[in-house]
Amino acid sequence: MEKMPYTPEMDAAAVMLQTVTPTESIVTTDWRTGLPVLTGTRVTLREMRVSDAPSLFAMLSTEEVARFISPPPTTVEGFERFIMWANRERAAGNYACFAIVPHGMDTAIGIFQVRQLEPGWGTAEWGFAIGSPFWGTGAFSDGAKLVLDFAFETIGVHRLEARAAVQNARGNAALRKLGAVQEGVLRRSFLRNGQYLDQALWAILDEDWQMGLSIPVPKVH
Ligand SMILES: CC(C)(COP(=O)(O)OP(=O)(O)OC[C@H]1O[C@@H](n2cnc3c(N)ncnc32)[C@H](O)[C@@H]1OP(=O)(O)O)[C@@H](O)C(=O)NCCC(=O)NCCS
């Protein structure tokens, strides 16, 4: 999503005192108490940990990644606060943010996030950002399938929207190839670097997903 729901202003100092519970060992049917670990052919999606802050800062703060999305935190500490905020919002049932970890690595190379746009999650929005060394590697398609399954089957989303700046050719192509439908253009809806940008509005419905969208499954070499 172009507008990440997190902004540093939301982050009250008291929140920083919260501890973040590692989740891999948690076996739960309720994602609000800890996100499940989702395993694909190339990547694992898991809850973000505070220790992911340095790698996420390195991966997501570059100009090419951040160009068309809301400005990410500008320091490692800022990412730590974002991760703690994300855990709190997950516990409140409003938001889920997965770290993307390629098989054979421990570090997070990007994120998928989903947030409710209305109480009850009937309509939700998702977004994603991956460090540019991992663009075109299949990490996106593999992780997207996992997070779409999670949104439609675990959370029970009916309509999943995404917004992408019209100039973001790669982001729009990524959504198109998943089978998302472009429903229109939100004119001058996204303020970035002092300029209002047009955004494409994309959506996937639960019935589309149940019919089986054709997400290419990356080959493992
Ligand atoms: C969006 C993002 C997660 C996608 O991951 P990715 O690994 O780049 O995605 P993929 O390579 O699987 O798919 C991108 C597609 O765009 C295509 N593409 C790349 N540049 C393009 C261009 N200039 N015009 C049209 N299509 C383009 C690629 O060919 C690819 O399609 P293909 O797999 O059919 O060849 C990643 O690019 C990213 O993090 N970008 C920065 C953050 C961002 O913009 N997030 C999206 C907000 S909606």
The ligand as an SDF file (V2000), in Angstrom:
LIG
                    3D

 48 50  0  0  0  0  0  0  0  0999 V2000
    6.4660   -4.1270   -5.7310 C   0  0  0  0  0  0  0  0  0  0  0  0
    7.5130   -5.1860   -5.4170 C   0  0  0  0  0  0  0  0  0  0  0  0
    7.2740   -5.7790   -4.0290 C   0  0  0  0  0  0  0  0  0  0  0  0
    7.3810   -6.3130   -6.4380 C   0  0  0  0  0  0  0  0  0  0  0  0
    8.4000   -7.2600   -6.2440 O   0  0  0  0  0  0  0  0  0  0  0  0
    9.2800   -7.7050   -7.5100 P   0  0  0  0  0  0  0  0  0  0  0  0
   10.1760   -8.8100   -7.1120 O   0  0  0  0  0  0  0  0  0  0  0  0
    9.8700   -6.4920   -8.1020 O   0  0  0  0  0  0  0  0  0  0  0  0
    8.1080   -8.2590   -8.4420 O   0  0  0  0  0  0  0  0  0  0  0  0
    8.2190   -9.2460   -9.6690 P   0  0  0  0  0  0  0  0  0  0  0  0
    9.5760   -9.1400  -10.3050 O   0  0  0  0  0  0  0  0  0  0  0  0
    7.7320  -10.5780   -9.2370 O   0  0  0  0  0  0  0  0  0  0  0  0
    7.0920   -8.6260  -10.6030 O   0  0  0  0  0  0  0  0  0  0  0  0
    7.2420   -7.3540  -11.1390 C   0  0  0  0  0  0  0  0  0  0  0  0
    6.8170   -7.3750  -12.5790 C   0  0  0  0  0  0  0  0  0  0  0  0
    6.9770   -6.0480  -13.0940 O   0  0  0  0  0  0  0  0  0  0  0  0
    7.5560   -6.1330  -14.3370 C   0  0  0  0  0  0  0  0  0  0  0  0
    8.1870   -4.8580  -14.5930 N   0  0  0  0  0  0  0  0  0  0  0  0
    9.3510   -4.4130  -14.0980 C   0  0  0  0  0  0  0  0  0  0  0  0
    9.5890   -3.1580  -14.5390 N   0  0  0  0  0  0  0  0  0  0  0  0
    8.5250   -2.8180  -15.2990 C   0  0  0  0  0  0  0  0  0  0  0  0
    8.1850   -1.6700  -16.0450 C   0  0  0  0  0  0  0  0  0  0  0  0
    8.9820   -0.5940  -16.0600 N   0  0  0  0  0  0  0  0  0  0  0  0
    7.0170   -1.6510  -16.7180 N   0  0  0  0  0  0  0  0  0  0  0  0
    6.1950   -2.7220  -16.6880 C   0  0  0  0  0  0  0  0  0  0  0  0
    6.4760   -3.8560  -16.0150 N   0  0  0  0  0  0  0  0  0  0  0  0
    7.6260   -3.8930  -15.3310 C   0  0  0  0  0  0  0  0  0  0  0  0
    8.5200   -7.2810  -14.2390 C   0  0  0  0  0  0  0  0  0  0  0  0
    8.8840   -7.7620  -15.5180 O   0  0  0  0  0  0  0  0  0  0  0  0
    7.6800   -8.2870  -13.4490 C   0  0  0  0  0  0  0  0  0  0  0  0
    6.7970   -9.0140  -14.2710 O   0  0  0  0  0  0  0  0  0  0  0  0
    7.1620  -10.5290  -14.7520 P   0  0  0  0  0  0  0  0  0  0  0  0
    7.3940  -11.3480  -13.5190 O   0  0  0  0  0  0  0  0  0  0  0  0
    5.9460  -10.9440  -15.5050 O   0  0  0  0  0  0  0  0  0  0  0  0
    8.3990  -10.3820  -15.5840 O   0  0  0  0  0  0  0  0  0  0  0  0
    8.9430   -4.5740   -5.4500 C   0  0  0  0  0  0  0  0  0  0  0  0
    9.2450   -4.1540   -6.7650 O   0  0  0  0  0  0  0  0  0  0  0  0
    9.0890   -3.4120   -4.4990 C   0  0  0  0  0  0  0  0  0  0  0  0
    9.3030   -3.5970   -3.3250 O   0  0  0  0  0  0  0  0  0  0  0  0
    8.9880   -2.1650   -4.9980 N   0  0  0  0  0  0  0  0  0  0  0  0
    9.1470   -0.9750   -4.1370 C   0  0  0  0  0  0  0  0  0  0  0  0
    7.9930   -0.7870   -3.1550 C   0  0  0  0  0  0  0  0  0  0  0  0
    6.6830   -0.6810   -3.9020 C   0  0  0  0  0  0  0  0  0  0  0  0
    6.5850    0.0000   -4.9130 O   0  0  0  0  0  0  0  0  0  0  0  0
    5.6610   -1.3700   -3.3810 N   0  0  0  0  0  0  0  0  0  0  0  0
    4.3920   -1.4900   -4.0690 C   0  0  0  0  0  0  0  0  0  0  0  0
    3.3840   -0.5810   -3.5930 C   0  0  0  0  0  0  0  0  0  0  0  0
    1.8360   -0.9600   -4.4140 S   0  0  0  0  0  0  0  0  0  0  0  0
  1  2  1  0
  2  3  1  0
  2  4  1  0
  2 36  1  0
  4  5  1  0
  5  6  1  0
  6  7  2  0
  6  8  1  0
  6  9  1  0
  9 10  1  0
 10 11  2  0
 10 12  1  0
 10 13  1  0
 13 14  1  0
 14 15  1  0
 15 16  1  0
 15 30  1  0
 16 17  1  0
 17 18  1  0
 17 28  1  0
 18 19  1  0
 18 27  1  0
 19 20  2  0
 20 21  1  0
 21 22  1  0
 21 27  2  0
 22 23  1  0
 22 24  2  0
 24 25  1  0
 25 26  2  0
 26 27  1  0
 28 29  1  0
 28 30  1  0
 30 31  1  0
 31 32  1  0
 32 33  2  0
 32 34  1  0
 32 35  1  0
 36 37  1  0
 36 38  1  0
 38 39  2  0
 38 40  1  0
 40 41  1  0
 41 42  1  0
 42 43  1  0
 43 44  2  0
 43 45  1  0
 45 46  1  0
 46 47  1  0
 47 48  1  0
M  END
$$$$
